[in-house]
Amino acid sequence: MKLRLSTLHSLFLCLEVICACSELYDAVIVGGGPAGFVLASRLSENPNFKVLLIENGPDTYTNETVTTPRYAGRLQGSQFSWNFTSTPQASLDGEAPPLHQGNGFGGGTAINIMAYCRGARSVFDEWSELSGLDGLRWEKLLKYFEKSTNLFVPPGRNYTQVIDTTTYGNDHVNVSYETAQRVLVDDSFVNTWVSNGAHDVDLTSGDGISMMIGGPHTIDPINATRSYALPAYGFQLTGRSNVELMHGCRVIKVNFEGTRAIGVDYVDLSNNEIYTVRSKETIISAGAVNSPRLLLLSGVGPRNDLEKLGIPVVIDSPAVGLNFFDHHYVIMMFNATPDVITAKQLGDPALLASFLAEYKENATGPLSTPGASSFFTERLSDGVLDGLGVDVTFPKSLPKDRPHLLYEYSSAASLPAPEGANTVSVFSALLQPEASGSVRLNSSDWRDEPLLDTNYFGSESDMAIALYGYKHLLAMMRSDTMSPVVVNEIYPGSNVTSDEDIKAALNKASRPFHHPAGTCSLGKVLDQSFRVKGTQNLRVIDSSAIPRLTTCHLQASVYALAEFAATMLKDELW
């Protein structure tokens, strides 16, 4: 491993001098997230096919805040994330929640909490219907989930969890269940939902509803480090002379001859110089905010919007930037008993030193886990939905394997908390929103932040289900089964019980799950080859291409989608 790291470091150092290169590439990939690295890896398997990957953010592989699982909560708002802010949301009484997205090699997989889940099979069947791509049906896409993963189930687990080992491969992303070192909160959390009817189900095998215990997470079981797109797919690129990686370079425009993409312009952020790269194929993999943003800046989007900003129109594509979905969630927090390890203990130099010593010596201890483990997904019965008092046609119409809500926790404060509190955050997330948001430009200047309307709980049924989930979460966390680990409730506070007060608390505590998708969706913006409709030699492959949001954490699906697309592109481009 040390040899591979050294070789990769040498490669990155050499790449500093290629910015002015005018060579014609077979493919330029914009974005070094999970999709970008999968595509760079697969397309460069042909030694005669020259690939350039350009990433805006920094290198990540030597940064211990990135690679150490328990430090994941420190990454949002850091140099490793795009730190967007939503427009004020009418549904949240004017609140404007943040949205963090990965910025650096690995993209979102370098800063997420590492949960690995695939969710309900009917979602992928819907992808197939909306896109016209039969290969996106669950039964056919499954081989790409397998192709991208390697599963580790530790011996001596002190918990029971159904695990289907047949749906994994033996390469790339390491997916591992937790050992006996689960967070102390976890038993109480699991028991609370089990008492409410939950049971363990493998939500990576096509099922969508019930409980996952003990993970799994994208953590390398050998050294307990984050397993993400850079080591999983990037390290194997070190011996290939036909692939080049750049970081610290911001792509600001796709260039066209007529409607044919011929490459990109980028800014080297170290000197603010602008360079042009020529390519036969341009692939945008910059994520659900930055992919539509780049298309719009390049003249691909709604004609009226572009003309108002003075951007020459290349293709009038009204759906670019629309269909924005995320798993918005609502937070409650409690003060945990002193034996629960939270971010508070990580801030104690003496305790942290002991944690680091154990981690570096044995790859065990509090730093070896993300501080979160199990989660529960729930589908509301038709009777409960009918009792919400609003139009529930959409949530009732969803296939029966899809949940409406997800409940999870983390061992850190997700909202401001009292100094010295041993804070655990728990949240309820809306998994299948009806209302969508949008990404629009604020101006024609690439430096300006986009207008991000996340449209939190934007339909009557979305808000009603979100409120139901938050009330259910509060009731469960206030129950006797949680008492062994709860000292007192921090937010919204045990005195918050009325519908009016709970709604006010929801407004202040709503945040994104950082799973945005759909803004360059297949079937609307993209054709069946992931090509932007009306253009030639321009494709978008990442979470923005996903036409319908999955029912749990998104990274697994992005890896699989990129593997599927890479197979298609190899047939077309090689």
Secondary structure by P-SEA (a helix, b strand, c coil): caaaaaaaaaaaaaacccccccccccbbbccccaaaaaaaaaaaccccbbbbbbbccccccccccccccccccccccccccccccccccccccbbbbbbbbbccccccccccccccccccaaaaaaaaaaacccccccccaaaaaaaabbbbbbccccbbbbbcccccccccbbbbbbccccccaaaaaaaaaaaaccccccccccccccccccccccccccccccccccccccccccccccbbbbccbbbcccccccccccccccccccccbbbbbbccbbbbcccccaaaaaaaaaccccaaaaaaacccccccccccccccccccbbbbbbbcccccccccccccaaaaaaaaaaaaaccccccccccccbbbbbbbcaaaaaaccccccccccccccccccccccccccccccccccbbbbbbcccccccbbbbcccccccccccccccccccccaaaaaaaaaaaaaaaaaaaccccccccccccccccccccaaaaaaaaaaccccccccccccccccccccccccccccccccccccccccccccccaaaaaaaaaaaaaaaaaccc
